[in-house]
Amino acid sequence: MTTDAEDPTLTIDELAARAGVTVRTVRFYGTKGLLPPPVIGPRRVGRYGRDHLARLALIEELQLQGMTLAAIERYLGRLPPDLGAHGLAVHRAVVSSWAPDTAETLTRAELERRAGRPLDGADLDRLTAMDVVERAGDTFRVDLGLLRLGVELLDVPLSQEAILAARAALLEHARAAAHEMSRLLRGEVAQRDARDVRSLSAHMQPLVVQALLTAFQRSLKEELRGWLKEDGATAGPS
């Protein structure tokens, strides 16, 4: 398993099993530069970590959306080189949102395998509250596009109330942005037929989602920088 310190501790066989791919696939992605090289440990054994696992999940999601290997290479090449597991999970959630439905019904064992960790009752309650998981008797209806991000949030030192309040705020503003975008597009396609409208929507959706993600990330960084400056000014010289 991967430690809390996120040290690379997975062998290539363990990484492949966790990601649901073959060892040959992992090696192929490595030779193509889609996957960073492992950390070489004792006895020259390569070790992989959460970043590798998250990148593999993103690659598989991009393939599910029909992207060619060359397109995936270009997509990954535009990502920040130091993007970690959490950032990769966010991008995977964005990519999976392009699909009309990414939910599956899983057993508890299958859910934990997809999550990459055991899940206790409190974890399941939190994932359910975030609408990542929906209980259905002895099985779980799981939004696979949000699962990895939801699992990451299990370790965030925030109360469930704070996470749900943040989710509500994001949904409110996302709906407002979607409404405004719909109004703008409606004016552009008013004189076009239904096929043109569907085609424009299909091409615009991933671009708009990516633009929203980028704008939000930049805005959040600015807010955090301002917050840290205010804290520094309050603390004064030590």
C-alpha positions in Angstrom: 0.0 0.0 0.0 0.9 3.7 -0.3 1.8 5.3 3.0 0.2 8.5 4.4 3.4 10.3 3.5 2.7 9.3 -0.2 6.1 7.5 -0.5 6.2 5.3 -3.6 5.8 1.8 -2.2 3.9 -0.1 -5.0 5.7 -2.6 -7.3 4.7 -2.5 -10.9 2.5 -5.6 -10.4 0.7 -3.9 -7.4 0.3 -0.7 -9.4 -1.2 -2.6 -12.4 -3.6 -4.5 -10.1 -4.7 -1.4 -8.3 -5.3 0.5 -11.6 -7.0 -2.5 -13.3 -4.5 -2.7 -16.2 -1.8 -5.1 -17.2 1.9 -4.7 -16.3 2.5 -4.5 -20.1 0.3 -1.5 -20.3 2.1 0.2 -17.5 5.4 -0.4 -19.2 4.0 0.8 -22.5 2.8 4.1 -21.0 6.2 4.5 -19.4 8.0 4.1 -22.7 5.7 6.6 -24.3 6.4 9.2 -21.6 2.8 9.2 -20.4 3.8 7.8 -17.0 6.7 9.1 -15.0 9.5 6.6 -14.3 9.4 4.8 -10.9 11.6 5.5 -8.0 14.3 3.0 -7.9 14.6 1.4 -4.5 16.6 -1.3 -2.9 17.7 -4.2 -5.2 16.9 -2.0 -8.2 13.2 -2.5 -7.8 11.0 0.3 -9.2 8.5 1.7 -6.8 5.3 3.6 -7.8 3.0 5.9 -5.7 -0.3 7.7 -5.7 0.7 10.1 -8.5 1.3 7.1 -10.8 -2.0 5.6 -9.9 -3.9 8.8 -10.4 -2.2 9.4 -13.8 -3.1 5.9 -14.9 -6.7 6.5 -14.0 -6.7 9.8 -16.0 -5.2 8.0 -19.0 -7.8 5.3 -18.9 -10.6 7.9 -18.6 -9.3 9.8 -21.6 -9.2 6.5 -23.6 -12.8 5.8 -22.5 -13.8 9.2 -24.0 -12.4 8.1 -27.3 -9.1 10.1 -27.3 -6.3 8.7 -29.4 -2.8 8.1 -27.9 -1.5 11.2 -29.6 -4.3 13.3 -28.2 -3.8 11.9 -24.7 -0.1 12.7 -25.0 -0.9 16.3 -25.9 -3.5 16.6 -23.1 -1.0 15.3 -20.5 1.7 17.5 -22.0 -0.3 20.6 -21.1 -0.7 19.7 -17.5 1.7 21.2 -14.9 4.7 18.9 -14.5 4.4 18.9 -10.7 0.7 18.1 -10.7 0.1 15.6 -7.9 -2.5 12.9 -7.3 -5.2 15.3 -6.1 -4.8 17.6 -9.1 -4.9 14.6 -11.5 -8.0 13.3 -9.8 -9.7 16.7 -10.4 -8.8 16.5 -14.1 -10.2 12.9 -14.2 -13.4 14.1 -12.7 -13.6 16.9 -15.3 -12.9 14.4 -18.1 -15.4 11.9 -16.9 -18.1 14.6 -16.7 -18.1 14.7 -20.5 -19.7 11.3 -20.5 -23.5 11.2 -20.0 -23.4 8.6 -17.3 -20.4 7.2 -15.3 -22.3 5.4 -12.5 -22.0 1.7 -11.9 -23.5 -0.7 -9.3 -20.7 -2.3 -7.2 -20.5 -4.7 -4.3 -18.7 -3.5 -1.1 -15.5 -5.4 -2.2 -15.6 -3.9 -5.7 -16.1 -0.4 -4.3 -13.1 -0.8 -2.0 -11.0 -2.1 -4.9 -12.0 0.9 -7.1 -11.3 3.2 -4.1 -7.9 1.6 -3.6 -8.5 1.3 0.2 -10.8 -0.2 2.8 -13.8 1.9 3.6 -15.4 1.9 7.0 -19.0 3.0 7.9 -18.0 6.6 8.5 -16.2 6.7 5.1 -19.3 5.4 3.3 -21.5 7.9 5.1 -19.3 10.7 4.0 -19.2 9.5 0.4 -23.0 9.1 0.4 -23.4 12.7 1.7 -21.2 13.9 -1.1 -23.4 12.1 -3.6 -20.5 9.9 -4.7 -22.1 6.7 -3.4 -25.8 5.7 -3.1 -26.6 2.7 -1.1 -28.9 0.1 -2.7 -29.3 -2.8 -0.3 -26.1 -4.8 -0.2 -24.7 -2.9 -3.3 -23.7 0.6 -4.0 -24.5 2.9 -6.9 -21.2 4.7 -7.5 -20.4 7.8 -9.6 -17.0 6.6 -10.9 -16.1 10.0 -12.2 -16.2 11.4 -8.6 -15.1 8.3 -6.7 -11.3 9.0 -6.7 -11.9 12.7 -5.8 -14.3 11.7 -3.1 -11.8 9.2 -1.6 -9.2 12.0 -1.6 -11.6 14.2 0.4 -11.9 11.5 3.1 -8.4 12.5 4.3 -8.9 16.3 4.1 -9.0 17.7 7.6 -12.3 19.4 7.2 -15.6 18.6 8.8 -18.3 16.9 6.8 -20.5 20.0 7.3 -17.8 22.3 5.8 -17.3 20.0 2.8 -21.1 19.9 2.2 -21.3 23.6 2.5 -18.5 24.0 0.0 -20.3 21.6 -2.3 -23.5 23.6 -2.1 -21.7 26.9 -2.9 -20.0 25.3 -5.9 -23.3 23.9 -7.2 -25.0 27.2 -6.8 -22.4 29.1 -8.8 -22.0 26.3 -11.3 -25.7 26.4 -12.1 -25.5 30.2 -12.5 -22.6 29.8 -14.9 -24.3 27.1 -16.8 -27.5 29.2 -17.1 -25.5 32.2 -18.4 -23.6 30.1 -20.9 -26.8 28.5 -22.1 -28.2 32.0 -22.7 -25.2 33.1 -24.7 -25.2 29.9 -26.8 -28.9 30.1 -27.4 -28.4 33.5 -29.0 -25.7 32.1 -31.3 -27.6 29.0 -32.5 -31.1 30.4 -32.7 -31.2 30.1 -36.5 -29.5 26.7 -36.7 -31.1 23.3 -36.9 -31.0 20.7 -34.1 -28.0 18.8 -35.4 -25.9 22.0 -35.4 -26.9 22.7 -31.9 -26.0 19.2 -30.7 -22.7 19.3 -32.5 -21.8 22.7 -31.0 -22.8 21.5 -27.5 -20.6 18.4 -27.8 -17.6 20.5 -28.9 -18.2 23.2 -26.3 -18.8 21.2 -23.2 -15.2 19.9 -22.6 -13.8 23.3 -23.4 -16.2 25.2 -21.1 -15.6 22.7 -18.3 -11.8 23.0 -18.6 -12.1 26.8 -18.7 -14.2 26.8 -15.6 -11.7 24.6 -13.8 -8.8 26.7 -14.8 -10.6 30.0 -13.8 -11.6 28.5 -10.4 -8.1 27.2 -9.7 -6.6 30.7 -10.4 -9.2 32.5 -8.4 -8.7 30.1 -5.5 -5.0 30.6 -5.5 -5.5 34.4 -5.5 -7.9 34.0 -2.5 -5.4 31.9 -0.6 -2.5 34.3 -1.3 -4.6 37.1 0.1 -5.6 35.1 3.1 -1.9 34.2 3.9 -0.9 37.9 3.5 -3.7 39.0 5.9 -2.5 36.3 8.4 1.1 37.5 8.1 0.1 41.1 8.6 -2.0 40.2 11.7 0.9 38.2 13.2 3.4 40.9 12.7 7.2 40.5 13.1 8.3 37.7 15.3 
